[in-house]
Amino acid sequence: MQHLKQFLIFPQMFRVAEGSNGASFILGADDFRLENKVFNSEMQEGENYVRVELDLSGVGANGGAKINAYRMGYAKDDDPTTPFFTIEDDEDLNTLITDKNKTIFTTLIFSVLQVHCPLQLTEPRWEMTSW
């Protein structure tokens, strides 16, 4: 069996507008392989994407910042309004993003490591820098 490793890095620089509660960006929209159910392992077809959102609505409050990831078109239970996963209550994230600095230029780096052995392991990871 062939072993395959992939390491994908998606850096995104942005600035949250004054008065806004967050920012988001889209990864892999309209992949032709997912627009046709013949190429989708779950026999889904149509609109497809992953959206990563930096939610700042809780900054300065008890909740703090959150990173939400939404998935659409990969599986039949995908819902564009319900996060596929959320990173919240994270000490590093809440130390980096405060009420004072939430509107400065920021780079969010979202990386995915996939290892295909007999099993597939997927480990999402995030980093953030501000200046």
FENUR-V516200 format. One record per backbone hydrogen bond with DSSP energy under -1.0 kcal/mol. NH is the residue of the N-H (numbers start at 1). CO is the residue of the C=O. If there is no record, write none. Layout:
# FENUR-V516200
((NH CO) (NH CO))
This chain:
# FENUR-V516200
((4 116) (6 114) (8 112) (10 110) (12 108) (14 106) (20 17) (23 54) (25 52) (27 50) (30 48) (34 31) (39 36) (43 40) (49 72) (50 27) (51 70) (52 25) (53 68) (54 23) (55 66) (56 21) (59 56) (61 58) (64 58) (66 55) (67 87) (68 53) (69 85) (70 51) (72 49) (78 75) (82 79) (84 69) (85 69) (87 67) (94 90) (95 91) (96 92) (97 93) (102 98) (104 101) (106 14) (107 129) (108 12) (109 127) (110 10) (111 125) (112 8) (114 6) (115 121) (116 4) (117 119) (121 115) (123 113) (125 111) (127 109) (129 107) (131 105))
